[in-house]
Amino acid sequence: MQAADTFVFPSIHEGLGAVAIEAQTAGLPCLLSDTIPLGAKVTDLVEFLPIDKGPDVWAKRMLAYVNFNRCDTYEIVRKAGYDIKDAAEWLELFYFNTVEGYKDAQYQS
């Protein structure tokens, strides 16, 4: 994604669209179809476009980003909960607490 100028995602059906979050982390302006869940927008770099209006709408919006200067979005994306280090720490605590709770329940039986 570091070699791209714009991230274009004209998907008809999609779950969260994690790749769009990855593109935002790379600082790319993102053109996503209006079928992508709104949760995929974690920065101001996202614009939702109608998938059923044809390619001209998409081409016009792509051209609007020709001279776009990327910005650092790391902190915004991290604060939205998409940092692997933070997620790994949360998961580790979750499993630890789950196992400890299970052990405590066994001792009380």
Summary of the structure (lengths in Angstrom):
residues: 109
radius of gyration: 19.3
end to end distance: 54.2
largest distance: 67.2
contacts: 263
relative contact order: 0.14
helix: 50%
strand: 10%
